[in-house]
Amino acid sequence: MSESEVRRMNCDIDLKAYVVGESTRPERGAVENHLRGCQSCREELDRLNLTRSMLASLEDEEIPRRIAFVSDGVFEPRWWQTMWRSGPVMGFASAALLAAAIVVHGFERTPVVDTAQIEKQVESRVGARVQAAVNVAQAKQSAEFAKVLNATESRFESQRKSDLATVQQAAEYYEKQMARFEVASNQGAGQ
Amino acid sequence: MIFREVEDRDLIAKARRGQVEAYNVLVSRWEKRVFNYLLRLVGQREDALDLSQDVFLKAYQNLKKLDDPAKFPGWLFRIAHNEAYSLLRKNRPEGEMTVEPRMAESSGGMFPIESTLAVRSALARLSDDHREAVLLKVYQGFKFEEMAEILSCPVSTVKSRLYTALDLLKQTLAPVNTGGAK
């Protein structure tokens, strides 16, 4: 910090606002009144003015290329923006679109659908699938039935054999008993 | 100046009604100021030119959002500020400062070309924020309140940035020990 700046620390004025033109009229009066009796602030003001004038010596450059104008196309609104902003054009476009839709609809040929044939095809396909399913079910049932029938026949045959054996045993038993009775009756008659 | 403001306001009203020629006049009236502000802020001529084009395109697209046509200059420079800072943020990592080689300390008895180089060098050594405060105040003549609106910050911040920048520039362009004070 310079000696001048140290001396200026007690000065209650805004010299920078004064230099850049931001002081009110009373503030400018106060600054100018102060400057008459303060050497340090006068020196500071000179330095600020010199800085300002040096900055102002820097001239503006010419723009190397003009900014594109609206008519150059860069700023031009898109076709749909132009149309959107224009009420009559938008109305006409809507009407034209509607008319075109009606005409197209009038000329459009709706495809003829033969529902009877479709029904026939569907019926045929469904019938075939049902028949196939029925065949599968029948085959399965036949196989199961044959299996059960075989098992039943087998069981019946074994039962029949068992019954025959029992009957045979009973017949043999009765024959033996009859033989015993006959022997006993013969012996009784002999006595 | 008053006539000029009225004319700008009239041109803006016409441009809003779709009269593109009115906007063309506005562009030709402001393009040099906007270009030089951007050139001194970003430092590259081509960048400044591209940014200027973008600024006027965005201004045209958003002209209907401008509440008060009398505030057109500040509004236009706010767009320019935003465009410039998006480029600066993209090109320069966070916190990195512009550093230029120091110029000769003496400024006494300089020729105009030396003076121009000295001023350019001194401006280039400032941070973006400090340089922009000088550009808006010294070169564009905006008031503190207008600068606060352009930069989206309080007036106290604007003053602080400008005063710091002036102190730094003063040390380079009007040093004490060389008898800069006249």
Interface residues (C-beta under 8 A of the other chain):
Chain A: S2 S4 K16 A17 V19 V20 E22 E43 D46 R47 L48 L50 T51 R52 M54 L55 A56 S57 L58 E59 D60 E61 E62 I63 P64 R65 R66 I67 A68 F69 V70 S71 V74 F75 E76 R85
Chain B: G18 V20 E21 Y23 N24 V27 S28 E31 K32 R33 F35 N36 L39 R45 L49 S52 Q53 F56 L57 Y60 S107 P112 S115 T116 A118 V119 R120 L123 V134 K137 V138 Y139 K143 F144 K159 L162 Y163 L166 L169 K170 L173 A174 V176 G180 A181 K182
